[in-house]
């Protein structure tokens, strides 16, 4: 995933574990081809840094309304 396409609030799938996460920070320098991005896994309290090329954005319809999608967070989620 290109670091220029990453915005706060973007829902992404992590390729290494298949989990869905929410981008909560701006990309930080890692090396010229990839950046570190702070994420929060859905339905978890865990935050971590992920390399930008290990993330795939979810389709637009699975994004929050602020990013053009129609996703609504379930009431029982963390």
Buried (B, 14 or more C-beta within 10 A) or exposed (E): BEBEEBEEEBBBBBBEEEBBBBBEBEBEEBEEEBBBBBBBBBEEEEEEEBBBBBBEBBEEEBBBEEBEBEBEEEEEEE
